[in-house]
Amino acid sequence: MTLALNVRLDKSGYLIMNRTNLTPLFHLGRIVATPGALDVLQRAGVFPFQLLVGHQCGDGGVLCAEDRAANAGAIVAGGRILSVYEVGAEKIYVITEADRASTTVLLASEY
């Protein structure tokens, strides 16, 4: 399945994703989100699925090189996978557990 995803929120450092061929790399399991994360996303006009699709397809957001390498290993070996997205002044974490039973969307301050 190929999905086109083009998200742009500009002028304030908002999320920008421009990927056209997205292939899921792992299962998300049960998806949960905190009220704080949902509030920030709603105010910014970002749907949670936009972050989840990017996360599941290997777009880690604003991760450093070390965290990107850890994610690559985790996808192969079954470890925890982290993505970090900047939405306005907030950072949103998307974390899939090592057993792939669940994925959580939360504010960095809620971690």
Biopython code that builds the backbone (N, CA, C, O; Angstrom):
import numpy as np
from Bio.PDB.StructureBuilder import StructureBuilder

atoms = [
    (1, "MET", "N", (0.841, -1.177, 0.000)),
    (1, "MET", "CA", (0.000, 0.000, 0.000)),
    (1, "MET", "C", (0.887, 1.241, 0.000)),
    (1, "MET", "O", (1.825, 1.329, 0.793)),
    (2, "THR", "N", (0.610, 2.176, -0.857)),
    (2, "THR", "CA", (1.339, 3.431, -0.912)),
    (2, "THR", "C", (0.405, 4.547, -0.487)),
    (2, "THR", "O", (-0.744, 4.614, -0.924)),
    (3, "LEU", "N", (0.906, 5.414, 0.361)),
    (3, "LEU", "CA", (0.105, 6.505, 0.892)),
    (3, "LEU", "C", (0.871, 7.796, 0.716)),
    (3, "LEU", "O", (2.050, 7.872, 1.062)),
    (4, "ALA", "N", (0.227, 8.794, 0.191)),
    (4, "ALA", "CA", (0.870, 10.107, 0.064)),
    (4, "ALA", "C", (0.572, 10.909, 1.321)),
    (4, "ALA", "O", (-0.583, 11.026, 1.732)),
    (5, "LEU", "N", (1.598, 11.449, 1.917)),
    (5, "LEU", "CA", (1.446, 12.260, 3.117)),
    (5, "LEU", "C", (2.234, 13.533, 2.913)),
    (5, "LEU", "O", (3.445, 13.490, 2.692)),
    (6, "ASN", "N", (1.571, 14.647, 2.983)),
    (6, "ASN", "CA", (2.229, 15.934, 2.816)),
    (6, "ASN", "C", (1.638, 16.891, 3.843)),
    (6, "ASN", "O", (0.563, 17.448, 3.622)),
    (7, "VAL", "N", (2.314, 17.084, 4.941)),
    (7, "VAL", "CA", (1.833, 17.936, 6.021)),
    (7, "VAL", "C", (2.724, 19.157, 6.107)),
    (7, "VAL", "O", (3.949, 19.030, 6.123)),
    (8, "ARG", "N", (2.139, 20.317, 6.163)),
    (8, "ARG", "CA", (2.919, 21.547, 6.286)),
    (8, "ARG", "C", (2.261, 22.455, 7.302)),
    (8, "ARG", "O", (1.102, 22.838, 7.144)),
    (9, "LEU", "N", (2.980, 22.793, 8.320)),
    (9, "LEU", "CA", (2.606, 23.848, 9.250)),
    (9, "LEU", "C", (3.833, 24.732, 9.342)),
    (9, "LEU", "O", (4.894, 24.287, 9.780)),
    (10, "ASP", "N", (3.696, 25.965, 8.937)),
    (10, "ASP", "CA", (4.894, 26.773, 8.751)),
    (10, "ASP", "C", (4.964, 27.969, 9.702)),
    (10, "ASP", "O", (4.097, 28.154, 10.556)),
    (11, "LYS", "N", (5.995, 28.760, 9.539)),
    (11, "LYS", "CA", (6.264, 30.038, 10.190)),
    (11, "LYS", "C", (6.504, 29.979, 11.689)),
    (11, "LYS", "O", (6.896, 30.989, 12.275)),
    (12, "SER", "N", (6.288, 28.860, 12.324)),
    (12, "SER", "CA", (6.519, 28.769, 13.761)),
    (12, "SER", "C", (7.289, 27.508, 14.125)),
    (12, "SER", "O", (7.251, 27.079, 15.278)),
    (13, "GLY", "N", (7.977, 26.915, 13.183)),
    (13, "GLY", "CA", (8.702, 25.686, 13.448)),
    (13, "GLY", "C", (7.784, 24.488, 13.568)),
    (13, "GLY", "O", (8.145, 23.492, 14.194)),
    (14, "TYR", "N", (6.604, 24.569, 12.979)),
    (14, "TYR", "CA", (5.646, 23.475, 13.068)),
    (14, "TYR", "C", (6.074, 22.298, 12.209)),
    (14, "TYR", "O", (6.955, 22.404, 11.356)),
    (15, "LEU", "N", (5.441, 21.207, 12.457)),
    (15, "LEU", "CA", (5.701, 19.961, 11.767)),
    (15, "LEU", "C", (5.658, 20.122, 10.255)),
    (15, "LEU", "O", (4.725, 20.718, 9.718)),
    (16, "ILE", "N", (6.659, 19.596, 9.572)),
    (16, "ILE", "CA", (6.673, 19.548, 8.111)),
    (16, "ILE", "C", (7.090, 18.143, 7.706)),
    (16, "ILE", "O", (8.185, 17.694, 8.044)),
    (17, "MET", "N", (6.231, 17.459, 6.990)),
    (17, "MET", "CA", (6.534, 16.115, 6.506)),
    (17, "MET", "C", (6.242, 16.090, 5.013)),
    (17, "MET", "O", (5.171, 16.524, 4.588)),
    (18, "ASN", "N", (7.158, 15.600, 4.230)),
    (18, "ASN", "CA", (6.979, 15.493, 2.782)),
    (18, "ASN", "C", (7.470, 14.138, 2.318)),
    (18, "ASN", "O", (8.550, 14.035, 1.737)),
    (19, "ARG", "N", (6.704, 13.115, 2.563)),
    (19, "ARG", "CA", (7.060, 11.775, 2.092)),
    (19, "ARG", "C", (5.927, 11.284, 1.221)),
    (19, "ARG", "O", (4.757, 11.529, 1.516)),
    (20, "THR", "N", (6.267, 10.593, 0.152)),
    (20, "THR", "CA", (5.216, 10.131, -0.747)),
    (20, "THR", "C", (5.073, 8.621, -0.773)),
    (20, "THR", "O", (3.968, 8.135, -1.018)),
    (21, "ASN", "N", (6.113, 7.861, -0.538)),
    (21, "ASN", "CA", (6.026, 6.409, -0.547)),
    (21, "ASN", "C", (6.265, 5.894, 0.862)),
    (21, "ASN", "O", (7.405, 5.699, 1.282)),
    (22, "LEU", "N", (5.194, 5.682, 1.572)),
    (22, "LEU", "CA", (5.289, 5.275, 2.962)),
    (22, "LEU", "C", (4.978, 3.790, 3.105)),
    (22, "LEU", "O", (3.921, 3.319, 2.685)),
    (23, "THR", "N", (5.902, 3.075, 3.695)),
    (23, "THR", "CA", (5.730, 1.655, 3.951)),
    (23, "THR", "C", (5.834, 1.425, 5.446)),
    (23, "THR", "O", (6.863, 1.745, 6.042)),
    (24, "PRO", "N", (4.787, 0.874, 6.077)),
    (24, "PRO", "CA", (4.860, 0.598, 7.520)),
    (24, "PRO", "C", (5.995, -0.368, 7.828)),
    (24, "PRO", "O", (6.164, -1.380, 7.147)),
    (25, "LEU", "N", (6.769, -0.048, 8.858)),
    (25, "LEU", "CA", (7.923, -0.861, 9.234)),
    (25, "LEU", "C", (7.662, -1.742, 10.447)),
    (25, "LEU", "O", (8.427, -2.669, 10.712)),
    (26, "PHE", "N", (6.593, -1.464, 11.185)),
    (26, "PHE", "CA", (6.268, -2.225, 12.393)),
    (26, "PHE", "C", (4.813, -1.968, 12.763)),
    (26, "PHE", "O", (4.190, -1.023, 12.280)),
    (27, "HIS", "N", (4.283, -2.831, 13.633)),
    (27, "HIS", "CA", (2.913, -2.680, 14.119)),
    (27, "HIS", "C", (2.886, -1.677, 15.259)),
    (27, "HIS", "O", (3.813, -1.613, 16.067)),
    (28, "LEU", "N", (1.820, -0.898, 15.318)),
    (28, "LEU", "CA", (1.668, 0.089, 16.379)),
    (28, "LEU", "C", (0.994, -0.479, 17.624)),
    (28, "LEU", "O", (1.140, 0.084, 18.709)),
    (29, "GLY", "N", (0.272, -1.563, 17.491)),
    (29, "GLY", "CA", (-0.476, -2.104, 18.621)),
    (29, "GLY", "C", (-1.634, -1.174, 18.979)),
    (29, "GLY", "O", (-2.156, -0.457, 18.125)),
    (30, "ARG", "N", (-2.022, -1.196, 20.239)),
    (30, "ARG", "CA", (-3.094, -0.323, 20.725)),
    (30, "ARG", "C", (-2.567, 1.107, 20.774)),
    (30, "ARG", "O", (-1.492, 1.356, 21.320)),
    (31, "ILE", "N", (-3.311, 2.035, 20.212)),
    (31, "ILE", "CA", (-2.874, 3.429, 20.161)),
    (31, "ILE", "C", (-3.605, 4.225, 21.235)),
    (31, "ILE", "O", (-4.833, 4.202, 21.318)),
    (32, "VAL", "N", (-2.831, 4.927, 22.054)),
    (32, "VAL", "CA", (-3.385, 5.787, 23.095)),
    (32, "VAL", "C", (-2.706, 7.152, 23.012)),
    (32, "VAL", "O", (-1.583, 7.269, 22.522)),
    (33, "ALA", "N", (-3.398, 8.178, 23.493)),
    (33, "ALA", "CA", (-2.839, 9.531, 23.491)),
    (33, "ALA", "C", (-3.299, 10.247, 24.749)),
    (33, "ALA", "O", (-4.406, 10.028, 25.239)),
    (34, "THR", "N", (-2.435, 11.100, 25.257)),
    (34, "THR", "CA", (-2.796, 11.871, 26.449)),
    (34, "THR", "C", (-3.663, 13.061, 26.048)),
    (34, "THR", "O", (-3.570, 13.548, 24.921)),
    (35, "PRO", "N", (-4.500, 13.526, 26.963)),
    (35, "PRO", "CA", (-5.316, 14.712, 26.669)),
    (35, "PRO", "C", (-4.459, 15.933, 26.313)),
    (35, "PRO", "O", (-4.847, 16.734, 25.463)),
    (36, "GLY", "N", (-3.306, 16.075, 26.954)),
    (36, "GLY", "CA", (-2.432, 17.211, 26.662)),
    (36, "GLY", "C", (-1.925, 17.185, 25.235)),
    (36, "GLY", "O", (-1.916, 18.213, 24.558)),
    (37, "ALA", "N", (-1.501, 16.017, 24.770)),
    (37, "ALA", "CA", (-1.021, 15.893, 23.397)),
    (37, "ALA", "C", (-2.147, 16.148, 22.400)),
    (37, "ALA", "O", (-1.954, 16.840, 21.401)),
    (38, "LEU", "N", (-3.310, 15.592, 22.672)),
    (38, "LEU", "CA", (-4.453, 15.800, 21.773)),
    (38, "LEU", "C", (-4.841, 17.269, 21.702)),
    (38, "LEU", "O", (-5.214, 17.755, 20.634)),
    (39, "ASP", "N", (-4.761, 17.982, 22.816)),
    (39, "ASP", "CA", (-5.092, 19.408, 22.845)),
    (39, "ASP", "C", (-4.115, 20.210, 21.978)),
    (39, "ASP", "O", (-4.538, 21.049, 21.183)),
    (40, "VAL", "N", (-2.815, 19.955, 22.130)),
    (40, "VAL", "CA", (-1.804, 20.668, 21.339)),
    (40, "VAL", "C", (-2.005, 20.380, 19.850)),
    (40, "VAL", "O", (-1.957, 21.297, 19.029)),
    (41, "LEU", "N", (-2.227, 19.129, 19.504)),
    (41, "LEU", "CA", (-2.423, 18.768, 18.103)),
    (41, "LEU", "C", (-3.671, 19.433, 17.533)),
    (41, "LEU", "O", (-3.646, 19.946, 16.415)),
    (42, "GLN", "N", (-4.749, 19.426, 18.289)),
    (42, "GLN", "CA", (-6.000, 20.032, 17.817)),
    (42, "GLN", "C", (-5.822, 21.533, 17.583)),
    (42, "GLN", "O", (-6.259, 22.059, 16.559)),
    (43, "ARG", "N", (-5.184, 22.216, 18.526)),
    (43, "ARG", "CA", (-4.972, 23.662, 18.379)),
    (43, "ARG", "C", (-4.096, 23.991, 17.170)),
    (43, "ARG", "O", (-4.241, 25.055, 16.568)),
    (44, "ALA", "N", (-3.193, 23.083, 16.817)),
    (44, "ALA", "CA", (-2.291, 23.300, 15.678)),
    (44, "ALA", "C", (-2.879, 22.811, 14.354)),
    (44, "ALA", "O", (-2.299, 23.044, 13.293)),
    (45, "GLY", "N", (-4.020, 22.140, 14.413)),
    (45, "GLY", "CA", (-4.623, 21.611, 13.191)),
    (45, "GLY", "C", (-3.922, 20.379, 12.657)),
    (45, "GLY", "O", (-3.950, 20.120, 11.453)),
    (46, "VAL", "N", (-3.294, 19.617, 13.538)),
    (46, "VAL", "CA", (-2.594, 18.392, 13.150)),
    (46, "VAL", "C", (-3.400, 17.199, 13.658)),
    (46, "VAL", "O", (-3.771, 17.152, 14.831)),
    (47, "PHE", "N", (-3.668, 16.248, 12.785)),
    (47, "PHE", "CA", (-4.361, 15.030, 13.181)),
    (47, "PHE", "C", (-3.349, 14.030, 13.732)),
    (47, "PHE", "O", (-2.271, 13.882, 13.156)),
    (48, "PRO", "N", (-3.661, 13.341, 14.826)),
    (48, "PRO", "CA", (-2.726, 12.365, 15.389)),
    (48, "PRO", "C", (-2.252, 11.329, 14.380)),
    (48, "PRO", "O", (-1.098, 10.905, 14.434)),
    (49, "PHE", "N", (-3.123, 10.911, 13.458)),
    (49, "PHE", "CA", (-2.721, 9.885, 12.491)),
    (49, "PHE", "C", (-1.551, 10.351, 11.637)),
    (49, "PHE", "O", (-0.774, 9.524, 11.161)),
    (50, "GLN", "N", (-1.409, 11.660, 11.431)),
    (50, "GLN", "CA", (-0.295, 12.164, 10.633)),
    (50, "GLN", "C", (1.039, 11.837, 11.301)),
    (50, "GLN", "O", (1.997, 11.444, 10.635)),
    (51, "LEU", "N", (1.091, 12.003, 12.612)),
    (51, "LEU", "CA", (2.306, 11.650, 13.348)),
    (51, "LEU", "C", (2.488, 10.143, 13.388)),
    (51, "LEU", "O", (3.606, 9.647, 13.248)),
    (52, "LEU", "N", (1.395, 9.410, 13.579)),
    (52, "LEU", "CA", (1.478, 7.957, 13.677)),
    (52, "LEU", "C", (1.958, 7.322, 12.376)),
    (52, "LEU", "O", (2.753, 6.382, 12.404)),
    (53, "VAL", "N", (1.485, 7.822, 11.240)),
    (53, "VAL", "CA", (1.925, 7.292, 9.950)),
    (53, "VAL", "C", (3.412, 7.552, 9.761)),
    (53, "VAL", "O", (4.160, 6.655, 9.370)),
    (54, "GLY", "N", (3.838, 8.774, 10.036)),
    (54, "GLY", "CA", (5.262, 9.085, 9.913)),
    (54, "GLY", "C", (6.112, 8.213, 10.815)),
    (54, "GLY", "O", (7.138, 7.678, 10.394)),
    (55, "HIS", "N", (5.675, 8.074, 12.068)),
    (55, "HIS", "CA", (6.380, 7.246, 13.056)),
    (55, "HIS", "C", (6.504, 5.806, 12.565)),
    (55, "HIS", "O", (7.589, 5.227, 12.595)),
    (56, "GLN", "N", (5.403, 5.240, 12.119)),
    (56, "GLN", "CA", (5.375, 3.838, 11.699)),
    (56, "GLN", "C", (6.206, 3.597, 10.441)),
    (56, "GLN", "O", (6.641, 2.473, 10.188)),
    (57, "CYS", "N", (6.425, 4.638, 9.662)),
    (57, "CYS", "CA", (7.177, 4.500, 8.412)),
    (57, "CYS", "C", (8.616, 4.972, 8.533)),
    (57, "CYS", "O", (9.304, 5.140, 7.526)),
    (58, "GLY", "N", (9.075, 5.188, 9.760)),
    (58, "GLY", "CA", (10.480, 5.485, 9.975)),
    (58, "GLY", "C", (10.870, 6.943, 10.025)),
    (58, "GLY", "O", (12.056, 7.260, 10.123)),
    (59, "ASP", "N", (9.899, 7.840, 9.960)),
    (59, "ASP", "CA", (10.203, 9.264, 10.104)),
    (59, "ASP", "C", (10.220, 9.578, 11.589)),
    (59, "ASP", "O", (9.164, 9.699, 12.210)),
    (60, "GLY", "N", (11.383, 9.708, 12.152)),
    (60, "GLY", "CA", (11.511, 9.937, 13.593)),
    (60, "GLY", "C", (11.335, 11.377, 14.006)),
    (60, "GLY", "O", (11.475, 11.697, 15.186)),
    (61, "GLY", "N", (11.033, 12.255, 13.068)),
    (61, "GLY", "CA", (10.860, 13.661, 13.404)),
    (61, "GLY", "C", (12.200, 14.329, 13.632)),
    (61, "GLY", "O", (13.080, 14.274, 12.772)),
    (62, "VAL", "N", (12.364, 14.965, 14.793)),
    (62, "VAL", "CA", (13.571, 15.751, 15.091)),
    (62, "VAL", "C", (14.548, 14.980, 15.972)),
    (62, "VAL", "O", (15.151, 15.555, 16.879)),
    (63, "LEU", "N", (14.706, 13.703, 15.716)),
    (63, "LEU", "CA", (15.641, 12.882, 16.487)),
    (63, "LEU", "C", (17.087, 13.189, 16.109)),
    (63, "LEU", "O", (17.382, 13.553, 14.971)),
    (64, "CYS", "N", (17.972, 13.037, 17.076)),
    (64, "CYS", "CA", (19.406, 13.145, 16.800)),
    (64, "CYS", "C", (19.861, 11.853, 16.096)),
    (64, "CYS", "O", (19.123, 10.870, 16.045)),
    (65, "ALA", "N", (21.068, 11.875, 15.567)),
    (65, "ALA", "CA", (21.596, 10.716, 14.825)),
    (65, "ALA", "C", (21.660, 9.473, 15.701)),
    (65, "ALA", "O", (21.388, 8.370, 15.227)),
    (66, "GLU", "N", (22.011, 9.633, 16.962)),
    (66, "GLU", "CA", (22.101, 8.491, 17.876)),
    (66, "GLU", "C", (20.744, 7.832, 18.086)),
    (66, "GLU", "O", (20.639, 6.605, 18.090)),
    (67, "ASP", "N", (19.694, 8.657, 18.263)),
    (67, "ASP", "CA", (18.351, 8.102, 18.447)),
    (67, "ASP", "C", (17.826, 7.476, 17.159)),
    (67, "ASP", "O", (17.107, 6.478, 17.207)),
    (68, "ARG", "N", (18.179, 8.052, 16.005)),
    (68, "ARG", "CA", (17.773, 7.449, 14.726)),
    (68, "ARG", "C", (18.405, 6.063, 14.568)),
    (68, "ARG", "O", (17.755, 5.123, 14.111)),
    (69, "ALA", "N", (19.675, 5.950, 14.951)),
    (69, "ALA", "CA", (20.358, 4.652, 14.876)),
    (69, "ALA", "C", (19.727, 3.660, 15.848)),
    (69, "ALA", "O", (19.570, 2.484, 15.518)),
    (70, "ALA", "N", (19.369, 4.122, 17.034)),
    (70, "ALA", "CA", (18.711, 3.248, 18.015)),
    (70, "ALA", "C", (17.369, 2.762, 17.475)),
    (70, "ALA", "O", (17.017, 1.597, 17.658)),
    (71, "ASN", "N", (16.615, 3.646, 16.809)),
    (71, "ASN", "CA", (15.339, 3.241, 16.217)),
    (71, "ASN", "C", (15.549, 2.188, 15.130)),
    (71, "ASN", "O", (14.802, 1.212, 15.054)),
    (72, "ALA", "N", (16.559, 2.386, 14.296)),
    (72, "ALA", "CA", (16.819, 1.418, 13.219)),
    (72, "ALA", "C", (17.099, 0.040, 13.807)),
    (72, "ALA", "O", (16.599, -0.967, 13.305)),
    (73, "GLY", "N", (17.892, -0.004, 14.861)),
    (73, "GLY", "CA", (18.163, -1.274, 15.529)),
    (73, "GLY", "C", (16.931, -1.853, 16.189)),
    (73, "GLY", "O", (16.718, -3.065, 16.171)),
    (74, "ALA", "N", (16.113, -0.978, 16.776)),
    (74, "ALA", "CA", (14.900, -1.424, 17.464)),
    (74, "ALA", "C", (13.870, -2.002, 16.502)),
    (74, "ALA", "O", (13.144, -2.934, 16.847)),
    (75, "ILE", "N", (13.812, -1.452, 15.308)),
    (75, "ILE", "CA", (12.875, -1.981, 14.315)),
    (75, "ILE", "C", (13.253, -3.408, 13.943)),
    (75, "ILE", "O", (12.381, -4.260, 13.773)),
    (76, "VAL", "N", (14.537, -3.666, 13.819)),
    (76, "VAL", "CA", (15.017, -5.000, 13.458)),
    (76, "VAL", "C", (14.975, -5.955, 14.648)),
    (76, "VAL", "O", (14.537, -7.098, 14.515)),
    (77, "ALA", "N", (15.430, -5.490, 15.810)),
    (77, "ALA", "CA", (15.596, -6.368, 16.973)),
    (77, "ALA", "C", (14.403, -6.375, 17.926)),
    (77, "ALA", "O", (14.369, -7.168, 18.866)),
    (78, "GLY", "N", (13.433, -5.503, 17.694)),
    (78, "GLY", "CA", (12.254, -5.508, 18.554)),
    (78, "GLY", "C", (12.340, -4.631, 19.785)),
    (78, "GLY", "O", (11.725, -4.953, 20.802)),
    (79, "GLY", "N", (13.079, -3.537, 19.732)),
    (79, "GLY", "CA", (13.162, -2.616, 20.864)),
    (79, "GLY", "C", (12.124, -1.506, 20.779)),
    (79, "GLY", "O", (11.321, -1.455, 19.847)),
    (80, "ARG", "N", (12.156, -0.620, 21.766)),
    (80, "ARG", "CA", (11.242, 0.515, 21.819)),
    (80, "ARG", "C", (11.610, 1.511, 20.713)),
    (80, "ARG", "O", (12.790, 1.729, 20.439)),
    (81, "ILE", "N", (10.601, 2.110, 20.084)),
    (81, "ILE", "CA", (10.815, 3.058, 18.989)),
    (81, "ILE", "C", (10.254, 4.417, 19.402)),
    (81, "ILE", "O", (9.117, 4.521, 19.863)),
    (82, "LEU", "N", (11.068, 5.451, 19.229)),
    (82, "LEU", "CA", (10.711, 6.808, 19.626)),
    (82, "LEU", "C", (10.740, 7.748, 18.438)),
    (82, "LEU", "O", (11.673, 7.710, 17.636)),
    (83, "SER", "N", (9.725, 8.590, 18.321)),
    (83, "SER", "CA", (9.734, 9.706, 17.372)),
    (83, "SER", "C", (9.418, 10.962, 18.159)),
    (83, "SER", "O", (8.655, 10.927, 19.125)),
    (84, "VAL", "N", (10.008, 12.074, 17.740)),
    (84, "VAL", "CA", (9.775, 13.362, 18.390)),
    (84, "VAL", "C", (9.406, 14.368, 17.313)),
    (84, "VAL", "O", (10.151, 14.564, 16.353)),
    (85, "TYR", "N", (8.248, 15.004, 17.478)),
    (85, "TYR", "CA", (7.772, 15.986, 16.518)),
    (85, "TYR", "C", (7.566, 17.321, 17.223)),
    (85, "TYR", "O", (7.023, 17.365, 18.327)),
    (86, "GLU", "N", (7.995, 18.401, 16.592)),
    (86, "GLU", "CA", (7.763, 19.736, 17.121)),
    (86, "GLU", "C", (6.473, 20.263, 16.522)),
    (86, "GLU", "O", (6.323, 20.348, 15.303)),
    (87, "VAL", "N", (5.559, 20.609, 17.389)),
    (87, "VAL", "CA", (4.285, 21.187, 16.973)),
    (87, "VAL", "C", (4.162, 22.508, 17.723)),
    (87, "VAL", "O", (3.880, 22.530, 18.920)),
    (88, "GLY", "N", (4.375, 23.592, 17.015)),
    (88, "GLY", "CA", (4.439, 24.894, 17.670)),
    (88, "GLY", "C", (5.615, 24.897, 18.629)),
    (88, "GLY", "O", (6.726, 24.511, 18.265)),
    (89, "ALA", "N", (5.367, 25.332, 19.847)),
    (89, "ALA", "CA", (6.422, 25.391, 20.864)),
    (89, "ALA", "C", (6.547, 24.091, 21.651)),
    (89, "ALA", "O", (7.395, 23.980, 22.536)),
    (90, "GLU", "N", (5.715, 23.119, 21.337)),
    (90, "GLU", "CA", (5.681, 21.858, 22.085)),
    (90, "GLU", "C", (6.386, 20.745, 21.322)),
    (90, "GLU", "O", (6.452, 20.759, 20.093)),
    (91, "LYS", "N", (6.910, 19.783, 22.070)),
    (91, "LYS", "CA", (7.432, 18.554, 21.482)),
    (91, "LYS", "C", (6.465, 17.434, 21.819)),
    (91, "LYS", "O", (6.054, 17.261, 22.966)),
    (92, "ILE", "N", (6.115, 16.683, 20.791)),
    (92, "ILE", "CA", (5.224, 15.536, 20.934)),
    (92, "ILE", "C", (6.050, 14.274, 20.749)),
    (92, "ILE", "O", (6.756, 14.128, 19.751)),
    (93, "TYR", "N", (5.964, 13.364, 21.709)),
    (93, "TYR", "CA", (6.619, 12.063, 21.606)),
    (93, "TYR", "C", (5.613, 11.046, 21.092)),
    (93, "TYR", "O", (4.444, 11.065, 21.479)),
    (94, "VAL", "N", (6.072, 10.164, 20.224)),
    (94, "VAL", "CA", (5.321, 8.982, 19.814)),
    (94, "VAL", "C", (6.226, 7.803, 20.148)),
    (94, "VAL", "O", (7.331, 7.689, 19.619)),
    (95, "ILE", "N", (5.748, 6.929, 21.029)),
    (95, "ILE", "CA", (6.572, 5.822, 21.515)),
    (95, "ILE", "C", (5.834, 4.505, 21.302)),
    (95, "ILE", "O", (4.715, 4.321, 21.782)),
    (96, "THR", "N", (6.472, 3.599, 20.579)),
    (96, "THR", "CA", (5.950, 2.244, 20.426)),
    (96, "THR", "C", (6.781, 1.329, 21.307)),
    (96, "THR", "O", (8.010, 1.318, 21.240)),
    (97, "GLU", "N", (6.088, 0.565, 22.128)),
    (97, "GLU", "CA", (6.762, -0.328, 23.072)),
    (97, "GLU", "C", (7.468, -1.467, 22.339)),
    (97, "GLU", "O", (7.114, -1.816, 21.213)),
    (98, "ALA", "N", (8.458, -2.027, 22.992)),
    (98, "ALA", "CA", (9.282, -3.084, 22.396)),
    (98, "ALA", "C", (8.464, -4.289, 21.953)),
    (98, "ALA", "O", (8.780, -4.916, 20.942)),
    (99, "ASP", "N", (7.417, -4.618, 22.702)),
    (99, "ASP", "CA", (6.599, -5.785, 22.350)),
    (99, "ASP", "C", (5.534, -5.467, 21.300)),
    (99, "ASP", "O", (4.760, -6.343, 20.914)),
    (100, "ARG", "N", (5.495, -4.207, 20.837)),
    (100, "ARG", "CA", (4.547, -3.715, 19.829)),
    (100, "ARG", "C", (3.100, -3.823, 20.280)),
    (100, "ARG", "O", (2.188, -3.820, 19.452)),
    (101, "ALA", "N", (2.880, -3.920, 21.597)),
    (101, "ALA", "CA", (1.525, -4.013, 22.122)),
    (101, "ALA", "C", (0.821, -2.663, 22.110)),
    (101, "ALA", "O", (-0.406, -2.606, 22.028)),
    (102, "SER", "N", (1.592, -1.566, 22.193)),
    (102, "SER", "CA", (0.954, -0.254, 22.235)),
    (102, "SER", "C", (1.887, 0.844, 21.742)),
    (102, "SER", "O", (3.112, 0.719, 21.752)),
    (103, "THR", "N", (1.251, 1.915, 21.314)),
    (103, "THR", "CA", (1.943, 3.139, 20.923)),
    (103, "THR", "C", (1.256, 4.286, 21.640)),
    (103, "THR", "O", (0.028, 4.369, 21.663)),
    (104, "THR", "N", (2.056, 5.176, 22.227)),
    (104, "THR", "CA", (1.528, 6.302, 22.992)),
    (104, "THR", "C", (1.964, 7.611, 22.354)),
    (104, "THR", "O", (3.121, 7.775, 21.966)),
    (105, "VAL", "N", (1.021, 8.538, 22.252)),
    (105, "VAL", "CA", (1.287, 9.900, 21.797)),
    (105, "VAL", "C", (1.167, 10.787, 23.025)),
    (105, "VAL", "O", (0.112, 10.823, 23.659)),
    (106, "LEU", "N", (2.235, 11.506, 23.372)),
    (106, "LEU", "CA", (2.227, 12.327, 24.580)),
    (106, "LEU", "C", (3.131, 13.533, 24.424)),
    (106, "LEU", "O", (3.989, 13.570, 23.543)),
    (107, "LEU", "N", (2.937, 14.507, 25.274)),
    (107, "LEU", "CA", (3.821, 15.667, 25.310)),
    (107, "LEU", "C", (5.150, 15.240, 25.929)),
    (107, "LEU", "O", (5.185, 14.352, 26.781)),
    (108, "ALA", "N", (6.234, 15.867, 25.504)),
    (108, "ALA", "CA", (7.538, 15.576, 26.099)),
    (108, "ALA", "C", (7.500, 15.824, 27.604)),
    (108, "ALA", "O", (8.116, 15.086, 28.372)),
    (109, "SER", "N", (6.784, 16.851, 28.024)),
    (109, "SER", "CA", (6.694, 17.184, 29.455)),
    (109, "SER", "C", (5.901, 16.153, 30.245)),
    (109, "SER", "O", (5.943, 16.161, 31.475)),
    (110, "GLU", "N", (5.183, 15.272, 29.570)),
    (110, "GLU", "CA", (4.402, 14.230, 30.241)),
    (110, "GLU", "C", (5.178, 12.924, 30.348)),
    (110, "GLU", "O", (4.691, 11.967, 30.949)),
    (111, "TYR", "N", (6.359, 12.872, 29.784)),
    (111, "TYR", "CA", (7.141, 11.630, 29.772)),
    (111, "TYR", "C", (7.722, 11.343, 31.131)),
    (111, "TYR", "O", (8.410, 10.337, 31.309)),
]
sb = StructureBuilder()
sb.init_structure("model")
sb.init_model(0)
sb.init_chain("A")
sb.init_seg("    ")
for serial, (resi, resn, name, xyz) in enumerate(atoms, 1):
    if name == "N":
        sb.init_residue(resn, " ", resi, " ")
    sb.init_atom(name, np.array(xyz, "f"), 0.0, 1.0, " ", f" {name:<3s}", serial, name[0])
structure = sb.get_structure()
